[in-house]
Amino acid sequence: MDDSVPPPPTQRHNPLHGLTLQAIVEALVAHYGWPGLADRIPLNCFSSEPSVPSSLKFLRKTPWAREKVEGLYLFMQREQRRGSGPGTAPQQR
């Protein structure tokens, strides 16, 4: 009988693997700005005297808000890959 422990599952298919919450918030702020981020995810930490440290403190304690932020980050990444994010010119054929 083999008593070895199976290896932990890999995260190679998880697009958020290796990213910190801080990196995600900073990327969203760089892309949308605080007002744009607050428009997309209406949270006080994004609209009332926003800062990265205060947003991180809130998001680390609030799983549903963190999920929304992670979802918006993934959406932003998809849009950037397609080349149709804010600030990019429409592609011509």
N, C-alpha and C positions, 0 to 999 in steps of 0.2 A: 504494500500500500504506500502510495506517495503522499507524504505530509507537507510537501512544498506549497508555499503560498503563491497563488497566481500573480503575475505582474499587474500593477495598477493599469487601468485603462488609459490609453493615450488620448491626448487632446488635439491631435493633428487636424481634426475636422471642425474644431471649435475656433471660429474667427476671432474670438476675444482672448484666447489663450495667450498668456504672456504679456497682456496689456494691463496696466494698472488703472484703477478708477480715475486717478489723477490725469493720466495720459488721455483717457477718453474725454473727460470734462474739458481739458485744455484744447483738444482737437476740435470739439464742438464749439467752444467759445471762439477759437481762431476762425472757424468756418462760418458760423452764423452770427457771432457777437452775442453779448448778453441779451439785448432786446429780442433778437431772432430766436434765441434759445428759449426765452420766457414765452414767446408766442407759440412755440411748438410744444413746450411742456410747461404749463402754467403752475410754477412753483415759486413760492416767496424767495427761496434761496437764489433764484435766477432773476427776480425782478426787483427785489427790495435790497438795495446796497449789496449787490452780488460780489462774491469773491470765490476763488477756487477753494481756499480752506473752509469757508463756511458751507459751501455746497458739498464738499466731501464729507464734512461732519454729518450733515443731514442725510445724504445718500447712503452712508454706511449704516445708519440706524433705520433706514426706511426701504425695505426690500422692493416694494412695488414701485417706488420712484426710481430706484437704481435700475430696475428692469426697463422702465421707460427710457432712461438715458442710454442704456446699452442698445435698446432697439433703435433709437434715433441714430446712434453712432453707426450701427450696421446699415441702416438706410442711407446715411451720408456716404459711407464707403461704396455701396452699390451705385449710387448716383455719380460719384466721382469716377468710378470705373467706366460708366456709360458716357461720361463727359458732358452730363447735363445738369450739373450742380449749379447753385447760385454763383454768378460771376463768370460763367463760361458762355462763350458764344455758341449758338446753335450750329450743329454740324451741317454742312452743305454737301449734297451729292452731285 
